[in-house]
């Protein structure tokens, strides 16, 4: 396990909770803007004249940039210690979304969409590092759980706001995107206030000898466990794809987004509870979401009814809530503050690779109408492997205690 951080480097409990909530509000406003737009962007690119292959490539490239470049930004943040510069730059690039309302060609729109994903890559490792530092006195699990709860409130509000704007404006894309400038300005105000109240007072570990060097083996083993877990978890996109296939004959496609809202709602609810449980039980608590990750795939494979889809969505949301909260919180158990930007960059890149592999494998299994036995073997192999690797970390940490 990593050496304990200097308690003098963190804020007191009252200021820590204030910082956690403020960072959560910043993420909430950010999600209102970019999560609100994500469901509309593919249709908007089509409206501007982009072909299906262009839309597909842009979506994949955007997700790749959002994860892969976190490694680069994390290393740069640790090297320069300019964590707040990367946070401000990353959130600032969300301005790309309101600017979509001013575009008239799909080429410029694509550039703006990719800039928003670049912003996600820039800010995430530094924001998670800052969050892990200010949460030291109150518990990383609670901190990341509270942050994810507020984040998901924005993820739910955003699509609802954009859907309402499209409905009342008669499907006016430009008006819907332009309106998102309002929550973007609110985001910038919240971020500036957060830095004034918390950021300028936060002192991280000094460049002491032996700090900020090579990451410990335990961190890489933990990252491998999470990647295996993610590979075995069916992606939300394929749950929604299955919903679209089932609902199509009945012309009930409008119900598909409801499954996504269910995922987001359960995510928000579980994240906070899981955060408190993690602070009590430690890394061994992660075995629970690893086991739960088996269930969504089984519901999709066993039954093709709407109830099975709802159950798959609910369990996926529960796992996602823990991935976005306590999985991130656990990184701080293995890495000193001065290396956390790099660690979060590596962790998020591995996490993204896991979802790419998961999407490819489960997509192939669905296209081939694979049997329940085949799916069960794949799920069991990945999740049991993930749990074995996770338990190896827990045993080694007990041995060092």
MARMARPA-733230 format. One record per residue (C-alpha): residue number from 1; residue in one letter; x, y, z. Coordinates in steps of 0.02 Angstrom, whole numbers, plus 32768, in hexadecimal, padded with zeros to 4 digits. Layout:
<recs>
num | residu | px | py | pz
NUM | a | X | Y | Z
...
</recs>
This chain:
<recs>
num | residu | px | py | pz
1 | x | 8000 | 8000 | 8000
2 | x | 8038 | 80B2 | 7FE1
3 | x | 8081 | 8118 | 806D
4 | x | 8001 | 817D | 80CE
5 | x | 7FF5 | 8232 | 809B
6 | x | 8022 | 82BF | 8110
7 | x | 7F85 | 82EF | 8170
8 | x | 7FBD | 83A5 | 816B
9 | x | 7FA3 | 83A3 | 80AF
10 | x | 7EE7 | 8396 | 80B8
11 | x | 7E5A | 840A | 80EA
12 | x | 7DF7 | 83FC | 818A
13 | x | 7D55 | 8397 | 8186
14 | x | 7CE1 | 842C | 816C
15 | x | 7D45 | 8473 | 80DC
16 | x | 7D5E | 83C5 | 8094
17 | x | 7CA3 | 83A6 | 8086
18 | x | 7C8D | 8455 | 803D
19 | x | 7D11 | 842F | 7FBA
20 | x | 7CC5 | 8385 | 7F90
21 | x | 7C17 | 83D0 | 7F79
22 | x | 7C59 | 8463 | 7F14
23 | x | 7CB9 | 83EF | 7E9F
24 | x | 7C1B | 8386 | 7E91
25 | x | 7BB6 | 8420 | 7E5F
26 | x | 7C38 | 844A | 7DDA
27 | x | 7C28 | 8399 | 7D95
28 | x | 7B6A | 83A5 | 7D9F
29 | x | 7B68 | 8442 | 7D33
30 | x | 7BE5 | 83F5 | 7CBB
31 | x | 7B78 | 835B | 7CA7
32 | x | 7ADE | 83C6 | 7C87
33 | x | 7B3A | 840C | 7BF1
34 | x | 7B98 | 837B | 7BA3
35 | x | 7B2D | 82E8 | 7BDC
36 | x | 7A94 | 834A | 7BA6
37 | x | 7AE0 | 835E | 7AF9
38 | x | 7B25 | 82AE | 7AE2
39 | x | 7A7E | 8262 | 7AB3
40 | x | 7A5E | 82EC | 7A36
41 | x | 7B09 | 82F9 | 79E2
42 | x | 7AFA | 825E | 796F
43 | x | 7A51 | 8299 | 792F
44 | x | 7A94 | 834B | 7919
45 | x | 7B2A | 830E | 78B4
46 | x | 7AB1 | 82AC | 7846
47 | x | 7A47 | 8349 | 7834
48 | x | 7AE2 | 83A8 | 77F9
49 | x | 7B05 | 8324 | 7775
50 | x | 7B80 | 82AC | 77C8
51 | x | 7B73 | 81F5 | 7794
52 | x | 7B59 | 8165 | 780D
53 | x | 7C0F | 812F | 7801
54 | x | 7C4A | 81DF | 782B
55 | x | 7BD7 | 81E7 | 78C2
56 | x | 7C15 | 813C | 78FC
57 | x | 7CCD | 8166 | 78E6
58 | x | 7CB9 | 820C | 7940
59 | x | 7C62 | 81B7 | 79D2
60 | x | 7CEA | 8134 | 79E2
61 | x | 7D77 | 81B1 | 79CC
62 | x | 7D2B | 8224 | 7A4E
63 | x | 7D22 | 8199 | 7AD0
64 | x | 7DD4 | 8165 | 7AA7
65 | x | 7E14 | 8217 | 7ABE
66 | x | 7DB0 | 8228 | 7B5F
67 | x | 7E08 | 8193 | 7BAD
68 | x | 7EB2 | 817E | 7B57
69 | x | 7EEB | 8233 | 7B6A
70 | x | 7ECB | 822C | 7C25
71 | x | 7F70 | 81D1 | 7C35
72 | x | 7FCB | 8263 | 7BE3
73 | x | 7F6E | 82E9 | 7C45
74 | x | 7F88 | 828A | 7CE8
75 | x | 8043 | 827F | 7CD0
76 | x | 804D | 8337 | 7C9F
77 | x | 7FE7 | 836A | 7D37
78 | x | 805A | 830A | 7DAD
79 | x | 80F5 | 8350 | 7D57
80 | x | 80BD | 8406 | 7D5D
81 | x | 804E | 83FB | 7DFA
82 | x | 7FD7 | 846B | 7D96
83 | x | 7F3D | 8405 | 7DC5
84 | x | 7EC8 | 849A | 7DC6
85 | x | 7F06 | 84D5 | 7D1B
86 | x | 7ED0 | 842E | 7CD1
87 | x | 7E2A | 8435 | 7D2E
88 | x | 7E02 | 84E4 | 7CED
89 | x | 7E3D | 84B9 | 7C3D
90 | x | 7DD9 | 8418 | 7C38
91 | x | 7D37 | 8463 | 7C75
92 | x | 7D53 | 84FB | 7C07
93 | x | 7D50 | 848F | 7B6A
94 | x | 7C9B | 8462 | 7B91
95 | x | 7C76 | 8508 | 7B3B
96 | x | 7C81 | 849F | 7A9C
97 | x | 7BD0 | 8460 | 7ABE
98 | x | 7B74 | 8509 | 7ABD
99 | x | 7BDF | 853A | 7A26
100 | x | 7B8E | 84AB | 79C5
101 | x | 7AF7 | 851E | 79B9
102 | x | 7B5D | 8592 | 7949
103 | x | 7B99 | 850E | 78CF
104 | x | 7B54 | 84F1 | 7820
105 | x | 7BC5 | 8463 | 77E6
106 | x | 7BE6 | 83B8 | 782E
107 | x | 7CA3 | 83CB | 781C
108 | x | 7CAA | 8459 | 789C
109 | x | 7C2C | 8401 | 790B
110 | x | 7C9C | 8367 | 7911
111 | x | 7D31 | 83CF | 7947
112 | x | 7CCA | 841B | 79D4
113 | x | 7C8D | 836F | 7A0D
114 | x | 7D40 | 832F | 7A14
115 | x | 7D79 | 83CA | 7A73
116 | x | 7CF7 | 83A4 | 7AFA
117 | x | 7D3B | 82F3 | 7B0C
118 | x | 7DEC | 8339 | 7B14
119 | x | 7DB1 | 83A5 | 7BA4
120 | x | 7D75 | 830A | 7BFF
121 | x | 7E21 | 82BD | 7BEC
122 | x | 7E79 | 835A | 7C2A
123 | x | 7E15 | 8375 | 7CC9
124 | x | 7DED | 82C6 | 7D09
125 | x | 7E95 | 828E | 7D53
126 | x | 7EB5 | 8338 | 7DA4
127 | x | 7E04 | 8347 | 7DE8
128 | x | 7E0C | 8298 | 7E33
129 | x | 7EB6 | 82C0 | 7E7E
130 | x | 7E73 | 835F | 7ED0
131 | x | 7DD9 | 8302 | 7F0D
132 | x | 7E44 | 8279 | 7F5A
133 | x | 7EB0 | 82FA | 7FB3
134 | x | 7E25 | 8363 | 8000
135 | x | 7DC5 | 82C6 | 8035
136 | x | 7E52 | 8280 | 809F
137 | x | 7E02 | 82B2 | 8143
138 | x | 7D52 | 8275 | 811A
139 | x | 7D6E | 81D6 | 80B4
140 | x | 7D8E | 81BE | 7FFB
141 | x | 7CF7 | 814D | 7FE7
142 | x | 7C7E | 81CF | 8028
143 | x | 7CD3 | 8258 | 7FC3
144 | x | 7CC9 | 81FE | 7F1D
145 | x | 7C1B | 81BF | 7F46
146 | x | 7BDA | 826F | 7F68
147 | x | 7C31 | 82AE | 7ECC
148 | x | 7BE6 | 8224 | 7E60
149 | x | 7B38 | 8243 | 7EA9
150 | x | 7B3D | 82FB | 7E77
151 | x | 7B8D | 82CE | 7DD1
152 | x | 7AFE | 8258 | 7DA8
153 | x | 7A7B | 82DA | 7DD6
154 | x | 7AC4 | 8340 | 7D48
155 | x | 7AC9 | 82A7 | 7CD7
156 | x | 7A0D | 8291 | 7CF0
157 | x | 79DD | 8349 | 7CE9
158 | x | 7A41 | 836A | 7C4B
159 | x | 79E6 | 82F3 | 7BD6
160 | x | 793E | 8325 | 7C20
161 | x | 7964 | 83DE | 7C03
162 | x | 799F | 83C1 | 7B50
163 | x | 7909 | 8351 | 7B29
164 | x | 7894 | 83D8 | 7B6A
165 | x | 78ED | 845E | 7B04
166 | x | 78DE | 83F6 | 7A67
167 | x | 7826 | 83D5 | 7A89
168 | x | 77F5 | 848A | 7AAB
169 | x | 7862 | 84D4 | 7A21
170 | x | 781E | 8462 | 799B
171 | x | 78C2 | 8400 | 798D
172 | x | 792F | 849A | 797C
173 | x | 79DF | 8454 | 7994
174 | x | 7A39 | 84FB | 7992
175 | x | 79C6 | 8544 | 7A17
176 | x | 79DA | 84AB | 7A87
177 | x | 7A99 | 84AF | 7A7E
178 | x | 7AA2 | 856B | 7A93
179 | x | 7A38 | 8563 | 7B31
180 | x | 7ABE | 84F6 | 7B81
181 | x | 7B2D | 8591 | 7B8B
182 | x | 7ACB | 85BF | 7C28
183 | x | 7AFB | 8526 | 7C90
184 | x | 7BAC | 8534 | 7C48
185 | x | 7BBE | 85E3 | 7C90
186 | x | 7B79 | 85A3 | 7D35
187 | x | 7BFE | 851A | 7D2E
188 | x | 7C8A | 859A | 7D1B
189 | x | 7C48 | 8601 | 7DAC
190 | x | 7C3E | 8566 | 7E1B
191 | x | 7CEE | 8531 | 7DE9
192 | x | 7D38 | 85DC | 7E0D
193 | x | 7CE1 | 85E0 | 7EB7
194 | x | 7D20 | 852F | 7EDE
195 | x | 7DD3 | 8561 | 7EB9
196 | x | 7DC3 | 85FE | 7F23
197 | x | 7D7C | 859F | 7FB8
198 | x | 7DE1 | 84FE | 7FAC
199 | x | 7E62 | 84F9 | 7F23
200 | x | 7ECF | 8588 | 7F59
201 | x | 7ED9 | 853F | 800A
202 | x | 7EFE | 848C | 7FD7
203 | x | 7FB2 | 8456 | 7FEF
204 | x | 7FE8 | 83AF | 7FA7
205 | x | 807F | 834A | 7FD6
206 | x | 8127 | 839A | 7FB6
207 | x | 81A3 | 8357 | 7F39
208 | x | 81F5 | 82EE | 7FBF
209 | x | 8278 | 8271 | 7F8D
210 | x | 822A | 81CB | 7F5E
211 | x | 817D | 8219 | 7F42
212 | x | 8133 | 8222 | 7E94
213 | x | 81A0 | 8196 | 7E51
214 | x | 8170 | 80EC | 7E0F
215 | x | 80C1 | 80B0 | 7E39
216 | x | 80B6 | 8018 | 7EAA
217 | x | 808A | 7F6B | 7E69
218 | x | 7FE9 | 7F6A | 7ED0
219 | x | 7FA4 | 7FFA | 7E68
220 | x | 7FC1 | 7F9D | 7DC5
221 | x | 7F75 | 7EFD | 7E0B
222 | x | 7EDC | 7F5F | 7E43
223 | x | 7ECD | 7FB1 | 7D98
224 | x | 7ED6 | 7F05 | 7D46
225 | x | 7E49 | 7EC7 | 7DB7
226 | x | 7DDB | 7F5A | 7D85
227 | x | 7E01 | 7F42 | 7CCC
228 | x | 7DD2 | 7E89 | 7CD6
229 | x | 7D32 | 7EB9 | 7D31
230 | x | 7D08 | 7F39 | 7CAA
231 | x | 7D2B | 7EBE | 7C1C
232 | x | 7CAB | 7E47 | 7C68
233 | x | 7C24 | 7ECB | 7C7E
234 | x | 7BAC | 7EE1 | 7BEC
235 | x | 7BAD | 7F99 | 7BB3
236 | x | 7B15 | 8008 | 7BCC
237 | x | 7B12 | 802B | 7B10
238 | x | 7AEC | 7F74 | 7AEC
239 | x | 7A64 | 7F6E | 7B71
240 | x | 7A13 | 8002 | 7B19
241 | x | 7A30 | 7FB0 | 7A6F
242 | x | 79D4 | 7F15 | 7AAC
243 | x | 7947 | 7F85 | 7AEB
244 | x | 793B | 7FD8 | 7A40
245 | x | 792F | 7F2F | 79E9
246 | x | 78A7 | 7EF1 | 7A5F
247 | x | 783F | 7F90 | 7A57
248 | x | 784C | 7FAC | 799C
249 | x | 77BE | 7F38 | 7966
250 | x | 774A | 7F8F | 79E0
251 | x | 777F | 803F | 79AC
252 | x | 77AD | 8069 | 7A5F
253 | x | 785D | 80AA | 7A3E
254 | x | 7839 | 8142 | 7AAA
255 | x | 784C | 80CF | 7B3F
256 | x | 7904 | 80AA | 7B1B
257 | x | 7946 | 8147 | 7B74
258 | x | 78E3 | 8113 | 7C0F
259 | x | 795A | 8080 | 7C27
260 | x | 79ED | 80FA | 7C1F
261 | x | 7998 | 8168 | 7CA1
262 | x | 7982 | 80CE | 7D0F
263 | x | 7A3C | 80AA | 7D02
264 | x | 7A68 | 815D | 7D30
265 | x | 79EC | 8163 | 7DC0
266 | x | 7A2A | 80C1 | 7E10
267 | x | 7ADE | 80FB | 7DF3
268 | x | 7AC0 | 8199 | 7E59
269 | x | 7A66 | 813E | 7EE6
270 | x | 7AE8 | 80B3 | 7EF9
271 | x | 7B83 | 8121 | 7EEC
272 | x | 7B67 | 8179 | 7F92
273 | x | 7B3A | 80DB | 7FF3
274 | x | 7BCD | 807D | 7FA9
275 | x | 7C42 | 810C | 7FDA
276 | x | 7C14 | 80FD | 8091
277 | x | 7C23 | 803F | 808B
278 | x | 7CCE | 8049 | 8039
279 | x | 7D10 | 80BB | 80C2
280 | x | 7CD9 | 8039 | 8143
281 | x | 7D10 | 7F9A | 80EA
282 | x | 7D9F | 7FCF | 8079
283 | x | 7DD8 | 7F82 | 7FD4
284 | x | 7D89 | 7ED9 | 7FF9
285 | x | 7CDD | 7F2C | 7FE0
286 | x | 7D05 | 7F35 | 7F26
287 | x | 7CE3 | 7E7B | 7F1A
288 | x | 7C28 | 7EA6 | 7F23
289 | x | 7C1E | 7F0A | 7E80
290 | x | 7C8E | 7E88 | 7E2D
291 | x | 7C0C | 7E03 | 7E56
292 | x | 7B7A | 7E74 | 7E27
293 | x | 7BCB | 7E91 | 7D7D
294 | x | 7B96 | 7DE0 | 7D4D
295 | x | 7ADC | 7E04 | 7D5B
296 | x | 7AB9 | 7E82 | 7CCD
297 | x | 7B01 | 7E0B | 7C49
298 | x | 7A99 | 7D7A | 7C89
299 | x | 79F6 | 7DDC | 7C84
300 | x | 7A1B | 7E0D | 7BD0
301 | x | 7A45 | 7D5A | 7B9F
302 | x | 79BB | 7CFE | 7BFC
303 | x | 7923 | 7D6A | 7BD3
304 | x | 78F3 | 7DE5 | 7B4A
305 | x | 7864 | 7E38 | 7BA8
306 | x | 785A | 7EEB | 7BE5
307 | x | 7863 | 7EB7 | 7C9C
308 | x | 7907 | 7E5C | 7C7D
309 | x | 794B | 7EF8 | 7C26
310 | x | 7915 | 7F63 | 7CB8
311 | x | 796D | 7EEE | 7D33
312 | x | 7A0A | 7EED | 7CC6
313 | x | 7A06 | 7FAB | 7CC2
314 | x | 79EF | 7FB8 | 7D7E
315 | x | 7A7F | 7F43 | 7DA7
316 | x | 7AEE | 7F97 | 7D25
317 | x | 7AC5 | 803E | 7D76
318 | x | 7AF6 | 7FF8 | 7E20
319 | x | 7B9E | 7FBC | 7DDF
320 | x | 7BBB | 805E | 7D80
321 | x | 7B98 | 80C2 | 7E1D
322 | x | 7C20 | 8062 | 7E78
323 | x | 7C99 | 806C | 7DE5
324 | x | 7C87 | 8129 | 7DDE
325 | x | 7C9A | 813F | 7E9A
326 | x | 7CF5 | 80BB | 7F00
327 | x | 7D5E | 8077 | 7E70
328 | x | 7DA8 | 8126 | 7E5F
329 | x | 7DB4 | 813C | 7F1B
330 | x | 7E1A | 809C | 7F2C
331 | x | 7EA5 | 80E2 | 7EBF
332 | x | 7ED6 | 8155 | 7F4F
333 | x | 7EF8 | 80BA | 7FBB
334 | x | 7F8A | 8087 | 7F4D
335 | x | 7FD4 | 812C | 7F10
336 | x | 8020 | 81C5 | 7F68
337 | x | 7FD6 | 826F | 7F3D
338 | x | 8069 | 82A5 | 7ED1
339 | x | 804E | 8214 | 7E58
340 | x | 7F90 | 820F | 7E53
341 | x | 7F7C | 8271 | 7DB2
342 | x | 7FE4 | 81ED | 7D5A
343 | x | 7F8B | 8160 | 7DB6
344 | x | 7EDD | 81A0 | 7D8A
345 | x | 7F14 | 81B4 | 7CD5
346 | x | 7F50 | 80FF | 7CCD
347 | x | 7EB7 | 80C0 | 7D2C
348 | x | 7E3A | 8119 | 7CBC
349 | x | 7E95 | 80E2 | 7C1E
350 | x | 7E8D | 802C | 7C57
351 | x | 7DD6 | 8046 | 7C85
352 | x | 7DB2 | 8088 | 7BD6
353 | x | 7E0F | 7FF7 | 7B84
354 | x | 7DA3 | 7F81 | 7BEB
355 | x | 7D04 | 7FCD | 7BA6
356 | x | 7D46 | 7FC5 | 7AF3
357 | x | 7D6A | 7F0B | 7B05
358 | x | 7CC4 | 7EEE | 7B5D
359 | x | 7C64 | 7F46 | 7AD2
360 | x | 7CBC | 7EDF | 7A4C
361 | x | 7CA5 | 7E37 | 7AA0
362 | x | 7BF1 | 7E4F | 7AD7
363 | x | 7BC3 | 7E9D | 7A30
364 | x | 7C08 | 7E04 | 79D7
365 | x | 7BAE | 7D8E | 7A4E
366 | x | 7B0A | 7DE8 | 7A2E
367 | x | 7B21 | 7DE7 | 7971
368 | x | 7B46 | 7D2D | 7976
369 | x | 7AB1 | 7D0B | 79EA
370 | x | 7B28 | 7CB4 | 7A60
371 | x | 7AE2 | 7C34 | 7AD8
372 | x | 7AC8 | 7C55 | 7B91
373 | x | 7B55 | 7BDA | 7BB7
374 | x | 7BD1 | 7C3D | 7B4C
375 | x | 7BA2 | 7CE2 | 7B9D
376 | x | 7BA8 | 7C95 | 7C4A
377 | x | 7C56 | 7C4F | 7C2B
378 | x | 7C96 | 7CF9 | 7BF1
379 | x | 7C49 | 7D55 | 7C84
380 | x | 7C87 | 7CD5 | 7D03
381 | x | 7D37 | 7CD3 | 7CBB
382 | x | 7D4C | 7D90 | 7CC1
383 | x | 7CF9 | 7DB4 | 7D67
384 | x | 7D44 | 7D21 | 7DC7
385 | x | 7DEF | 7D55 | 7D84
386 | x | 7DCE | 7E07 | 7DBC
387 | x | 7D9C | 7DCF | 7E6B
388 | x | 7E36 | 7D60 | 7E7C
389 | x | 7EA7 | 7DF2 | 7E4D
390 | x | 7E4A | 7E65 | 7EC5
391 | x | 7E5A | 7DEA | 7F56
392 | x | 7F13 | 7DDC | 7F32
393 | x | 7F23 | 7E97 | 7F56
394 | x | 7EBF | 7E87 | 7FF7
395 | x | 7F2A | 7DF7 | 8036
396 | x | 7FCE | 7E4F | 800D
397 | x | 7F95 | 7EEE | 8067
398 | x | 7F67 | 7E89 | 8102
399 | x | 8012 | 7E39 | 80FD
400 | x | 8065 | 7EE4 | 8101
401 | x | 7FFA | 7F23 | 8190
</recs>
